[in-house]
Amino acid sequence: MMELTVTLDFACYGCEQPVSVTLQCRGQAIRQEAAEALARVNVPCPTCGQINQLLFEPSGTVRSVRPYPCYRLVPEPSVN
């Protein structure tokens, strides 16, 4: 099993403040030389709380930052 430590720097999708996060990735499929390898992680912004979904390469290059699609059920009032 391979391990890889990556530091990602990006701007928050919600408030555009700079965010830096260090990740430790593990697995059989991690290969530094694989150009088509991509990973996804959800990172909350320490400033506004927006959860950012990052798509990145093992080299640490961030491909995209978008808001995490958080699906929450809206509670309905009870009938009692």
N, C-alpha and C positions, 0 to 999 in steps of 0.2 A: 504494500500500500504506500502510495506517495503522499507527501505533505507539501503544501505550498502556502507561504504567507504573502499576502497581497495587501497593499495600501491603496485605497481608492479615494480620490479627491473629486468632488462634484459640487454643483450648485443645487440646492433644494428646489424641487419643482414648484413648491407652494410659495416660499418667501424669497427664493433666489440667494439665500445666504450660503457661504461656503461651508461644506461639510467634509470631514475626513474620517475614514473608517479603516481599521486594519482587520482583515479576515484571515482565518486559518482554514484552508481547504484541504480535505483528505479524500482519497478514493483511488480506485483502480484506473479510472479514465483520465486522470489529470496528467497531461503531457504539455510541457512548456513549448514544444515545437509544433504542436497541432494548431494550425492557423484557423481551422474551422471550429475549434472548441470554444464554447461560450457557457457562462454560468449566470444564474439569476439569484438575487438576494434582496430582501426587503429591509430597508434601513430607515428608522424614524429620525426626523430632523430634531436636533436638540433645541432649536430656536422656536419653531412653530408647532412641532408635533406631527406634521404631515409625514405619512409613511411613503417613502420613495422606493420604487421598484427599479433596481439597477440590473442592466445586462452588461456583462464585462468579459474580457478575455483573460486567460491565465497570466498574461504579461502585466495586467493591471490597467489596461486601456478600457475606459468606460465607453460602451457603445451607445447606450440610451438610458435616460432617466425619465420615469413617468410616475404618475400617482398610482399607488396600490389600489386596485379595484376592491374595495372593502364592501361586501354585500352583507347588510344587516337587516334582519327582519324587524319591521315596525310592530311593536306590541299593539294588540287590539284590546279595547276595554272588555271586561267580562260582562256577562249577561245576568249575574246574580244580584 
